[in-house]
């Protein structure tokens, strides 16, 4: 046998080979070539490339991942859980993960528990700035990263056997206590010194946990260490073929994964120090801004824009990173850190991340109030497994992007003016700019989106024999809507709901929509001509147009149901 690496921690190679021959399908029998070499990147569970072959045969490559030697912190380095989640995802979803072959819990084989998985031929980008790549590749790689995280977060844990993989609610609350305890364990009783600012940070985090954490509204499968250097990209194509390093995976608040991958925008965590991140040091050409990347993810994963919670999630990420680095430094002092001499600097990194957290907390603004427009997710959403989620069609995505752009360019700049009018004595009058925006919305095809496709078909049949000939002569006026289902319209309501005035400007505001829908479904031709056409054109509001003689009590019940739907 040839090529045994000196950094293989003195494995019993014969014992390892015997185990693999019995438990890894297709493993070469009686190999004449065996080489074990440790991957140099990463400070977590020691990971090795295992090359095995016999005379005249192709050398096969595998990856061995094991627990570190020595005494470990409680619940850390759980290779058993890594194996479980990789097996569940690999067998039941399209989430890109390497295939796992076997898990060995018997420390007698090589000294610690370990598992064997396939070796993925591909590229790993250590630096999130992606030096040496063309701008288009950088852009694609970041979109692929957002897509991969959204795909992971869309996995239905109950259907793939991971329903008991962790608790879904109070994730951040429990994580704060866990990593606070780990930090104390790594920096007390004669160990490396602790940083007083860390304990103040812990206190701040405890008092700023978002309500969505306790409710489980953002819960699902969490990777726990999702960053670009834990992704394997295809050798020649800019797409992800595998997510690595699942040691910290569990069920919990998925926004923690999102903030963690975004840390590189805020701070550059090097081998020896923490420097300014890409948003202040300068974005390499092709890499999206933090808001653009975040908007891409939110669109694909169906998340709301996290402007109110973002400061907490990023500060939490720095806090957790600081605790992890403190643990690595503690292991280095003991002589069993997997990162070798590079671990010498992790105390500096831990303290640098504590400072970074406080600097971020003290910022006045950490995200724009609204997501940027123009996020191109039309191809990516359809690639995601549905898993019970609504996947908008290309038609709906085009409308969504037009809504976002319209609101950014026309509605948000006028919100203060509209608000002033609503608080004045003239609050029942219509602002002149509102009428202009309504006309513009018609021309943009963002008008009456609420009209169900079947109701529009009925109205066309009754009024116009299926044609639009009697409607406005402006060909851009889609007075009977865009032909959406209620589910598609509901998806767009989330974006229109970012402004109090948007539904009114798009002629999609309650109670008008409920009143109009009753007429569309139940009205006769005379009622539609007298009341509905002016309503559809936005010339009158239904609250003034409809009085008791026009709407029977049964219709009122229907209206109420329509408004609530």
C-alpha positions in Angstrom: 0.0 0.0 0.0 1.3 3.4 -0.8 1.0 7.0 0.1 -0.3 7.1 3.7 -0.5 10.7 4.8 1.3 11.6 8.0 -1.8 13.7 9.1 -4.1 10.7 9.2 -4.0 10.6 13.0 -2.4 7.2 12.9 -5.5 5.4 11.8 -5.5 1.6 11.8 -5.7 1.3 8.0 -6.2 -2.4 8.0 -9.2 -2.0 10.3 -10.6 0.8 8.2 -10.2 -1.2 4.9 -11.9 -4.2 6.4 -14.8 -2.1 7.6 -15.2 -0.4 4.2 -15.0 -3.7 2.3 -17.9 -5.0 4.2 -20.1 -1.8 4.3 -19.4 0.3 1.2 -21.0 -1.0 -2.0 -18.4 -1.4 -4.8 -15.5 -0.8 -2.5 -12.3 -2.4 -4.1 -11.4 -5.8 -2.5 -7.9 -6.4 -1.4 -6.7 -3.0 -2.6 -3.0 -2.6 -3.5 -3.3 1.2 -3.5 -4.5 3.2 -0.5 -3.9 6.8 0.3 -5.5 8.9 3.0 -5.0 12.7 3.1 -6.7 15.3 5.2 -8.5 18.2 3.6 -6.8 21.4 4.8 -9.8 23.8 4.8 -12.2 24.0 7.7 -12.0 23.7 11.5 -14.8 21.3 12.1 -14.9 17.5 11.9 -11.6 16.2 10.4 -12.3 15.2 6.8 -10.2 13.0 4.6 -9.8 12.0 0.9 -9.6 8.3 0.7 -8.1 6.9 -2.6 -8.4 3.1 -3.1 -7.5 0.8 -6.0 -6.3 -2.6 -7.0 -3.7 -3.5 -9.7 -5.0 -2.4 -13.1 -8.2 -0.9 -11.7 -9.3 2.8 -11.6 -8.5 4.4 -8.3 -11.8 5.2 -6.5 -12.2 8.2 -4.3 -14.3 8.5 -1.2 -14.5 11.0 1.6 -14.2 10.0 5.3 -15.5 12.4 7.9 -14.9 11.7 11.6 -15.2 13.3 15.0 -12.0 14.9 16.4 -9.9 13.0 18.9 -10.0 14.0 22.5 -12.6 15.3 24.9 -15.3 17.3 23.1 -17.9 19.8 24.1 -21.4 18.4 24.7 -23.4 17.8 21.5 -20.6 19.0 19.2 -19.2 17.2 16.1 -22.2 14.9 15.8 -21.3 13.0 12.6 -24.3 10.7 13.3 -26.7 13.6 12.6 -24.7 14.6 9.5 -25.2 11.1 8.1 -28.9 11.1 9.0 -29.7 14.4 7.2 -27.6 13.6 4.2 -29.2 10.2 3.8 -32.7 11.7 4.1 -32.1 14.5 1.6 -30.2 12.3 -0.8 -32.9 9.6 -0.9 -36.0 11.8 -0.9 -35.4 15.3 -2.4 -33.6 17.1 -5.2 -31.4 19.1 -2.7 -27.9 18.6 -3.9 -26.0 16.5 -1.4 -23.2 13.9 -1.7 -24.3 10.2 -1.4 -23.5 8.6 1.9 -22.5 4.9 2.1 -22.2 4.0 5.7 -22.0 5.2 9.3 -19.6 3.6 11.9 -20.3 4.3 15.5 -17.7 1.8 16.7 -14.6 3.8 17.9 -12.6 0.6 17.8 -12.3 0.9 14.0 -10.3 4.1 13.7 -10.6 5.7 17.2 -13.8 7.8 16.7 -17.2 7.5 15.0 -17.1 8.3 11.2 -19.0 8.0 8.0 -18.1 7.5 4.4 -19.6 9.5 1.5 -18.9 9.9 -2.2 -16.2 12.3 -3.4 -17.7 15.0 -5.6 -15.5 16.2 -8.5 -16.0 19.9 -8.6 -15.0 23.3 -7.5 -15.0 24.9 -4.0 -14.7 28.6 -3.8 -13.0 29.6 -0.5 -13.2 33.3 -1.1 -16.7 34.7 -1.4 -15.3 37.5 -3.6 -14.7 34.8 -6.3 -11.4 36.2 -7.6 -10.4 35.2 -11.1 -14.0 34.6 -12.3 -15.8 36.5 -15.0 -18.6 38.9 -13.7 -21.3 36.7 -15.3 -20.0 33.6 -13.5 -20.0 35.5 -10.2 -23.5 36.6 -10.8 -24.7 33.1 -11.7 -22.9 31.5 -8.7 -24.6 33.8 -6.3 -28.0 33.2 -7.8 -27.2 29.4 -7.6 -26.3 29.9 -4.0 -29.6 31.6 -3.2 -31.5 28.9 -5.2 -29.7 26.1 -3.3 -30.5 27.6 0.1 -34.2 28.1 -0.9 -34.3 24.5 -2.2 -32.9 23.3 1.1 -35.4 25.4 3.1 -38.3 24.1 1.0 -37.7 20.4 2.0 -40.7 18.9 3.7 -39.0 17.4 6.8 -42.1 15.5 7.9 -42.3 13.6 4.6 -38.6 12.7 4.4 -38.2 11.3 8.0 -36.7 14.4 9.6 -39.8 15.5 11.5 -38.1 14.8 14.9 -34.7 16.2 13.8 -35.1 19.1 16.2 -37.5 21.5 17.8 -39.0 24.0 15.4 -39.9 26.9 17.7 -37.7 29.0 20.0 -34.6 28.1 17.9 -32.8 31.4 18.4 -33.6 31.4 22.1 -32.2 27.9 22.6 -29.2 28.7 20.3 -28.3 31.8 22.3 -28.2 29.7 25.5 -26.3 26.9 23.9 -23.6 29.0 22.4 -23.4 31.2 25.5 -22.8 28.0 27.5 -20.2 26.8 24.9 -18.4 30.1 25.1 -18.2 29.9 28.9 -17.0 26.3 28.7 -14.2 27.4 26.2 -13.1 30.5 28.2 -13.3 29.7 31.9 -11.4 27.7 34.6 -7.9 28.5 33.4 -8.8 28.3 29.7 -8.3 31.2 27.2 -9.7 34.5 28.6 -13.3 35.6 27.9 -14.4 38.9 26.4 -16.8 41.0 28.6 -18.4 42.4 25.4 -19.6 38.9 24.6 -21.7 38.7 27.7 -23.3 42.1 26.9 -24.0 40.8 23.4 -25.7 37.7 24.8 -27.9 40.0 26.9 -28.8 42.1 23.9 -29.7 39.1 21.8 -31.9 37.7 24.5 -34.0 40.9 24.5 -34.3 41.2 20.7 -35.4 37.7 19.6 -38.0 38.1 16.7 -41.5 36.9 17.5 -41.4 34.6 14.4 -38.8 32.5 16.3 -41.2 31.5 19.1 -44.1 31.0 16.7 -42.1 28.8 14.3 -43.2 30.9 11.3 -39.8 30.7 9.8 -39.1 27.1 10.9 -37.8 24.2 8.8 -34.5 22.4 8.1 -31.5 24.5 9.0 -28.0 23.8 7.7 -26.3 25.8 10.4 -23.1 26.6 8.5 -24.4 27.6 5.1 -21.6 29.5 3.3 -20.2 29.5 -0.2 -17.1 27.4 0.8 -19.4 24.6 2.0 -20.8 24.3 -1.5 -19.4 22.1 -4.3 -19.9 23.5 -7.8 -19.8 21.5 -11.0 -16.3 21.4 -12.6 -17.3 23.5 -15.6 -20.8 24.7 -15.0 -21.8 27.4 -12.5 -24.3 25.2 -10.6 -24.2 23.5 -7.1 -23.8 19.7 -7.0 -23.4 19.3 -3.3 -23.8 20.9 0.1 -21.1 19.9 2.6 -20.5 20.1 6.4 -23.9 19.4 8.0 -22.6 19.2 11.6 -24.8 22.0 12.9 -27.9 21.1 11.0 -31.2 20.8 12.9 -34.8 22.1 12.7 -35.3 25.7 13.5 -35.4 29.3 12.3 -34.2 29.2 8.7 -33.5 33.0 8.6 -30.3 32.2 10.6 -29.0 30.4 7.6 -29.8 33.4 5.4 -28.0 35.8 7.7 -25.0 33.5 7.9 -24.4 33.3 4.2 -24.7 37.1 4.1 -22.0 37.7 6.7 -19.4 38.1 4.0 -21.1 41.3 2.9 -20.7 42.8 6.3 -17.3 41.4 7.4 -14.4 39.6 5.7 -13.4 36.8 8.1 -9.8 35.9 7.1 -7.4 33.4 8.6 -5.9 36.0 11.0 -8.3 38.9 11.3 -11.7 40.3 10.7 -11.9 43.1 8.1 -14.6 45.1 6.3 -17.0 43.1 4.2 -17.9 43.5 0.5 -20.6 46.1 1.0 -18.0 48.6 2.3 -14.7 47.4 0.8 -16.3 47.2 -2.7 -18.4 44.6 -4.5 -16.5 42.7 -7.2 -18.1 43.1 -10.5 -21.0 40.7 -11.0 -21.7 39.9 -7.4 -25.1 41.2 -6.4 -25.5 43.6 -3.5 -26.7 42.2 -0.1 -30.3 43.5 -0.7 -30.3 42.0 -4.2 -29.1 38.6 -3.0 -31.5 38.6 -0.1 -34.4 39.6 -2.3 -33.5 36.7 -4.6 -33.7 34.2 -1.8 -36.9 35.7 -0.3 -38.5 35.5 -3.7 -37.5 31.8 -4.2 -38.3 30.7 -0.7 -41.5 32.7 -0.3 -40.2 34.8 2.6 -41.3 38.3 3.6 -38.7 41.1 3.4 -36.9 40.8 6.9 -36.1 44.5 7.4 -37.4 44.5 11.0 -35.5 41.4 12.1 -32.3 41.6 10.0 -30.2 43.4 12.7 -30.9 40.5 15.1 -30.1 37.7 12.7 -26.8 39.2 11.5 -25.7 40.0 15.1 -26.7 36.4 16.1 -24.6 35.0 13.3 -21.5 37.0 14.5 -22.2 35.9 18.1 -22.4 32.2 17.1 -19.3 32.5 15.0 -17.4 34.0 17.9 -18.5 31.2 20.2 -17.4 28.6 17.6 -14.0 30.2 17.1 -13.5 30.4 20.9 -14.1 26.6 21.0 -11.6 26.0 18.2 -9.0 28.1 20.0 -9.6 26.2 23.2 -9.0 22.9 21.3 -5.9 24.4 19.8 -4.5 25.2 23.2 -5.2 21.6 24.2 -3.5 20.4 21.0 -6.5 18.7 19.2 -7.8 21.3 16.8 -8.3 19.9 13.3 -7.1 23.2 11.7 -3.5 22.9 12.8 -1.5 26.1 13.2 -4.2 28.2 11.6 -6.3 27.6 14.7 -3.8 29.8 16.6 -5.5 32.9 15.3 -9.1 31.9 16.2 -9.1 33.8 19.5 -8.4 37.0 17.5 -11.2 36.0 15.1 -13.6 35.4 18.0 -13.0 38.8 19.5 -13.2 40.4 16.0 -16.7 38.9 15.5 -17.9 40.2 18.8 -16.8 43.7 17.8 -18.5 43.2 14.4 -21.8 42.3 16.1 -21.8 45.5 18.1 -20.8 47.6 15.2 -23.7 46.2 13.2 -26.2 46.6 16.1 -25.2 50.3 16.4 -26.0 51.0 12.7 -29.1 53.2 12.1 -30.1 51.4 8.9 -29.1 47.8 8.0 -31.5 47.1 5.1 -33.7 49.2 2.8 -37.3 49.4 3.8 -38.4 47.5 0.7 -36.6 44.9 -1.5 -35.0 46.1 -4.7 -36.9 45.5 -8.0 -35.8 43.5 -11.0 -34.9 40.3 -9.2 -34.9 37.7 -11.9 -36.3 34.5 -10.3 -38.5 33.3 -13.1 -36.3 30.3 -14.1 -35.2 29.4 -10.6 -38.6 29.1 -8.9 -39.8 26.5 -11.3 -36.8 24.3 -10.5 -37.6 24.1 -6.8 -39.5 21.1 -5.5 -43.1 22.2 -4.7 -43.3 20.3 -1.4 -46.8 21.9 -0.9 -45.6 25.4 -1.6 -47.1 27.7 -4.2 -44.7 28.1 -7.2 -45.7 31.2 -9.2 -45.8 30.9 -13.0 -43.6 33.1 -15.2 -46.7 35.2 -15.9 -47.2 35.9 -12.2 -43.5 36.5 -11.6 -43.6 39.2 -14.4 -46.5 40.9 -12.7 -44.8 40.7 -9.3 -41.7 42.4 -10.6 -43.8 45.0 -12.3 -45.7 45.7 -9.1 -42.5 46.0 -7.1 -40.9 48.3 -9.7 -44.1 50.4 -9.9 -44.3 50.8 -6.1 -40.6 51.7 -5.8 -40.8 54.3 -8.5 -44.3 55.8 -8.0 -46.1 54.8 -4.8 -43.4 54.8 -2.1 -42.2 58.4 -3.0 -45.8 59.6 -2.5 -46.6 57.8 0.7 -45.8 60.8 2.9 -48.1 63.1 0.8 -50.9 60.6 0.9 -50.5 60.2 4.6 -50.6 64.0 5.2 -53.9 64.1 3.3 -55.3 61.2 5.3 -54.7 63.1 8.5 -56.1 66.4 7.3 -59.6 67.8 7.3 -59.7 66.9 3.5 -59.1 63.3 4.2 -62.2 62.2 2.2 -60.9 63.8 -0.9 -58.7 62.1 -3.5 -55.1 63.3 -3.9 -54.6 64.4 -7.6 -51.5 62.2 -7.8 -53.6 59.2 -7.0 -55.7 59.6 -10.1 -52.6 60.0 -12.2 -51.0 56.8 -10.7 -54.2 54.9 -11.4 -54.1 55.8 -15.1 -50.4 54.8 -15.1 -51.3 51.5 -13.4 -53.8 50.7 -16.1 -51.3 51.3 -18.8 -48.8 49.0 -17.0 -51.4 46.2 -16.9 -51.5 46.4 -13.1 -55.2 47.1 -12.8 -58.0 44.9 -11.4 -55.7 42.0 -10.7 -58.2 40.7 -8.2 -60.8 39.6 -10.8 -60.9 35.8 -10.9 -60.4 34.4 -14.3 -63.9 32.7 -14.3 -65.7 35.9 -13.3 -63.9 37.8 -16.0 -65.1 35.2 -18.5 -68.7 35.5 -17.3 -68.6 39.3 -17.6 -67.3 39.1 -21.1 -69.9 36.7 -22.1 -72.8 38.7 -20.7 -71.7 42.2 -21.7 -69.6 41.8 -24.8 -70.3 38.4 -26.3 -66.8 37.4 -25.2 -65.0 40.4 -26.6 -63.7 43.6 -25.0 -65.2 45.9 -27.7 -67.4 47.9 -25.4 -64.6 48.7 -22.9 -62.2 51.6 -23.0 -60.5 52.3 -26.3 -57.1 52.2 -24.7 -55.7 48.8 -25.6 -53.5 48.8 -22.5 -56.5 49.0 -20.1 -57.0 45.4 -18.8 -60.3 46.3 -17.0 -61.2 42.6 -16.5 -57.8 41.8 -14.9 -54.9 39.6 -16.0 -56.8 36.3 -15.9 -55.4 35.2 -12.5 -56.6 32.5 -10.1 -57.4 33.5 -6.5 -54.2 31.8 -5.4 -52.1 33.7 -7.9 -53.8 37.0 -6.9 -53.2 36.1 -3.2 -49.4 35.7 -3.9 -49.4 39.2 -5.5 -51.3 40.7 -2.5 -48.2 40.1 -0.3 -46.3 42.7 -2.4 -49.1 45.2 -2.9 -49.7 45.0 0.9 -46.3 46.6 1.5 -48.0 50.0 1.1 -51.4 51.1 2.5 -52.1 53.0 -0.8 -51.0 50.4 -3.3 -54.3 48.3 -3.4 -56.3 51.5 -4.0 -54.0 52.7 -6.8 -54.2 49.2 -8.5 -58.0 49.2 -7.9 -57.5 46.1 -5.7 -58.7 47.5 -2.4 -61.4 46.0 -0.1 -64.3 46.5 0.2 -64.5 47.5 -3.5 -63.2 44.2 -4.7 -65.8 42.2 -2.7 -68.6 44.4 -4.0 -67.4 44.2 -7.6 -67.0 40.4 -7.4 -70.6 40.0 -6.3 -71.7 41.9 -9.4 -69.4 39.9 -11.6 -70.7 36.6 -10.3 -74.4 37.4 -9.7 -75.3 40.6 -11.6 -77.3 41.0 -14.7 -76.3 43.0 -17.8 -78.1 46.2 -16.6 -76.5 46.1 -13.1 -73.1 45.5 -14.7 -73.5 48.4 -17.1 -74.8 50.8 -14.5 -72.5 50.0 -11.7 -69.7 47.7 -12.6 -68.1 49.4 -15.6 -67.6 52.7 -13.7 -66.2 50.7 -10.8 -63.9 48.7 -13.0 -62.6 51.9 -14.6 -62.0 53.4 -11.1 -64.3 56.3 -11.7 -66.3 55.7 -8.5 -65.9 53.8 -5.3 -68.3 51.0 -4.4 -68.9 52.4 -1.0 -70.6 55.4 -2.5 -72.0 53.8 -5.6 -73.9 50.9 -3.9 -76.8 51.6 -1.7 -79.4 49.2 -0.2 -81.7 49.1 -3.2 -78.9 47.9 -5.3 -77.6 45.2 -3.0 -79.9 42.7 -1.3 -79.1 41.2 2.1 -78.0 38.0 0.5 -75.5 39.9 -1.6 -74.2 41.6 1.5 -73.3 38.2 2.9 -71.6 37.3 -0.3 -69.7 40.6 -0.3 -68.5 39.9 3.3 -67.3 36.4 2.3 -65.5 37.8 -0.7 -63.7 40.4 1.4 -62.6 37.7 3.8 -61.3 35.3 1.2 
